[in-house]
């Protein structure tokens, strides 16, 4: 597995983004982070595209524009565009389900005149299909042992795979309060603008409300996320950062 096949088709599509791109990786909390970030941006009146996976009931859940699942008819237009681009290449590559559908959704977003795009990593990071798009802000949620046959047998090795979504000189937010050092070191090596929980931002709360502070900004009297508990607050803090 790798990005060679999907990148060839991406180039044939002449796919590029004018919107600000947020890429969300990690082990746990990616979906809720995407949902929180999408909600904040929509409330601020931005036009937002959000790609998540997997879906629960309908494939259309993977592609939302301004908070609404896109229609079958619209998706089919972009499926067709991807297939035409793929077939036009010498020795057309065979794409996986995730590669093909990700390309179609990215093509849809690229032509939708959006302000911001949120991309959830499917598996890992470095070689995941969404990593064909350069991010403006990488958000890495908590890191745990997952897909060890593909990503590695410890948090440090897995963390380095997740860190593959980062880009040089761009923002990186780590929602994990105890991130693997491999992620921190990779961010510093790239010269990324690294935001660390407990150093660049933090949160506190009581039974009724919570507050957030980071880099010269402070928000008090915040309502709790719909998902209660410690982990949703970690994710919400990363989103505010």
C-alpha positions in Angstrom: 0.0 0.0 0.0 1.1 3.5 -0.7 0.2 6.8 -2.3 1.6 6.2 -5.8 -1.6 5.0 -7.4 -3.9 7.6 -5.9 -1.4 10.4 -6.6 -1.3 9.5 -10.3 -5.1 9.8 -10.6 -5.1 12.9 -8.4 -2.7 14.6 -10.9 -4.8 13.4 -13.9 -7.8 15.1 -12.2 -5.7 18.3 -11.6 -7.1 18.2 -8.1 -6.1 21.0 -5.8 -7.7 22.9 -2.9 -8.1 26.6 -2.3 -9.8 26.0 1.0 -8.0 25.7 4.4 -7.5 21.9 5.0 -7.6 20.3 8.5 -6.5 16.6 8.6 -7.4 14.6 11.7 -5.4 11.5 12.6 -4.9 9.4 15.7 -6.3 6.3 17.2 -9.4 7.4 19.3 -11.5 10.5 19.0 -11.0 11.3 15.3 -14.8 11.2 14.5 -15.8 13.4 17.4 -13.0 15.8 16.7 -14.2 16.2 13.1 -17.8 16.7 14.2 -16.8 19.3 16.8 -14.5 21.2 14.3 -17.2 21.1 11.7 -19.8 22.4 14.1 -17.5 25.3 15.2 -16.7 26.3 11.6 -20.4 26.2 10.5 -21.4 28.2 13.5 -18.9 30.9 12.3 -20.6 30.9 8.9 -17.8 29.2 6.9 -18.6 26.9 4.0 -17.3 23.5 5.2 -16.7 20.1 3.6 -16.2 17.1 6.0 -15.0 13.6 5.0 -15.2 10.9 7.6 -15.2 7.1 7.6 -16.5 4.6 8.0 -20.2 5.2 7.5 -23.0 3.7 9.6 -26.1 3.6 7.5 -25.4 5.3 4.2 -22.3 5.9 2.2 -23.3 9.6 1.9 -22.3 10.1 5.5 -18.7 10.1 4.3 -19.2 13.4 2.5 -20.9 16.4 4.1 -21.1 19.9 2.7 -22.3 22.5 5.1 -23.4 19.9 7.5 -25.6 17.9 5.0 -24.8 14.6 3.4 -24.3 15.0 -0.3 -26.8 13.4 -2.7 -26.3 10.2 -4.7 -26.6 12.3 -7.9 -23.8 14.6 -6.9 -21.5 11.8 -5.8 -22.0 9.9 -9.1 -20.8 12.9 -11.1 -17.5 12.7 -9.2 -17.3 8.9 -9.3 -17.5 9.3 -13.1 -14.8 12.0 -13.1 -12.4 9.8 -11.1 -13.0 6.8 -13.4 -12.4 8.9 -16.6 -9.2 10.2 -15.1 -8.0 6.8 -14.0 -8.8 5.2 -17.4 -7.0 7.9 -19.3 -3.6 7.0 -17.7 -1.1 4.6 -19.3 -1.4 1.3 -17.5 -4.4 2.5 -15.5 -3.9 1.8 -11.8 -6.4 -0.4 -9.9 -7.7 1.6 -6.9 -9.0 0.3 -3.6 -12.5 1.1 -2.5 -11.2 3.7 -0.1 -8.8 5.2 -2.6 -11.5 5.5 -5.3 -14.2 6.9 -3.0 -11.7 9.3 -1.3 -10.7 10.7 -4.7 -14.3 11.2 -5.6 -15.1 13.1 -2.4 -11.9 15.2 -2.7 -12.9 16.1 -6.3 -16.3 17.1 -5.1 -14.9 19.3 -2.3 -12.3 20.9 -4.6 -15.1 22.1 -6.9 -17.6 23.2 -4.2 -16.1 26.7 -3.4 -15.5 25.8 0.2 -13.7 27.8 2.9 -12.5 24.8 4.9 -12.2 21.1 4.4 -11.9 18.5 7.2 -10.4 15.2 6.4 -10.5 12.2 8.7 -7.6 9.7 8.3 -8.9 6.2 7.6 -5.9 4.1 8.8 -2.5 5.2 10.0 -1.6 8.5 8.4 1.6 8.5 6.3 0.2 6.2 3.6 -3.5 6.9 4.1 -5.4 8.0 1.0 -6.3 11.4 2.5 -2.6 12.2 2.9 -2.4 12.9 -0.8 -3.7 16.4 0.2 -1.3 18.7 2.0 -2.9 19.9 5.2 -2.8 23.4 6.7 -3.4 22.1 10.2 -2.9 18.5 11.4 -4.8 17.4 14.5 -3.6 14.2 16.1 -5.9 12.7 18.8 -4.9 10.1 21.4 -2.5 7.4 20.3 -3.1 3.7 21.2 -2.3 0.3 19.8 -4.3 -0.2 16.7 -3.7 -2.1 13.4 -0.4 -3.3 14.8 0.2 -5.7 11.9 0.4 -2.6 9.6 1.5 0.3 11.9 3.8 -1.2 14.5 3.7 -2.8 18.0 4.2 0.2 20.2 2.9 3.7 20.6 6.2 5.3 19.4 6.2 3.4 16.1 2.5 3.9 15.6 2.8 7.6 16.5 5.4 8.1 13.8 3.0 6.7 11.2 0.3 9.0 12.4 2.7 11.9 12.3 3.0 11.4 8.5 0.0 13.8 8.0 2.1 16.8 9.2 3.6 19.3 6.8 6.7 21.5 7.2 5.9 24.9 8.7 2.2 24.2 9.2 0.2 23.9 12.4 0.1 20.7 14.4 -2.2 20.2 17.4 -1.7 17.2 19.7 -4.8 16.4 21.7 -3.1 13.5 23.4 -2.0 14.8 26.9 0.9 12.3 26.8 1.9 12.0 23.1 4.5 9.6 21.9 7.9 11.4 21.6 8.2 10.2 18.0 5.3 12.6 17.1 6.8 15.6 19.0 10.3 15.0 17.5 8.9 14.6 14.0 6.9 17.9 14.3 10.1 19.7 15.5 12.1 18.2 12.7 9.6 19.6 10.2 9.6 23.0 11.8 5.9 22.7 12.4 3.9 25.1 14.6 3.4 22.6 17.4 0.6 22.9 20.0 1.0 20.6 23.0 -1.7 19.9 25.6 -0.6 21.4 29.0 2.0 23.6 27.4 0.3 25.6 24.6 -3.3 25.0 25.7 -5.2 23.5 28.6 -8.7 23.2 30.0 -10.4 22.9 33.4 -14.0 22.4 34.5 -16.6 21.9 37.2 -20.0 20.2 37.2 -21.7 22.9 35.2 -19.2 24.3 32.7 -15.6 24.2 31.5 -13.0 26.7 30.3 -10.1 26.7 27.8 -6.9 28.7 27.6 -4.1 28.8 25.1 -1.6 31.3 23.5 -3.1 34.5 24.6 -6.8 33.4 24.4 -9.1 32.3 27.1 -12.8 31.1 26.9 -14.8 30.7 30.1 -18.3 29.4 30.8 -18.3 26.9 28.0 -21.1 24.3 27.7 -20.0 20.7 27.8 -19.9 18.7 24.6 -22.9 16.4 24.0 -20.5 13.5 24.8 -19.6 13.8 28.4 -16.5 12.6 30.1 -12.8 13.3 30.1 -12.0 12.2 26.5 -14.5 14.4 24.8 -13.0 17.4 26.6 -9.5 16.4 25.4 -10.9 16.4 21.8 -12.8 19.6 22.2 -9.7 21.3 23.6 -7.7 20.2 20.6 -10.4 21.6 18.3 -10.3 25.0 20.0 -6.5 25.0 19.7 
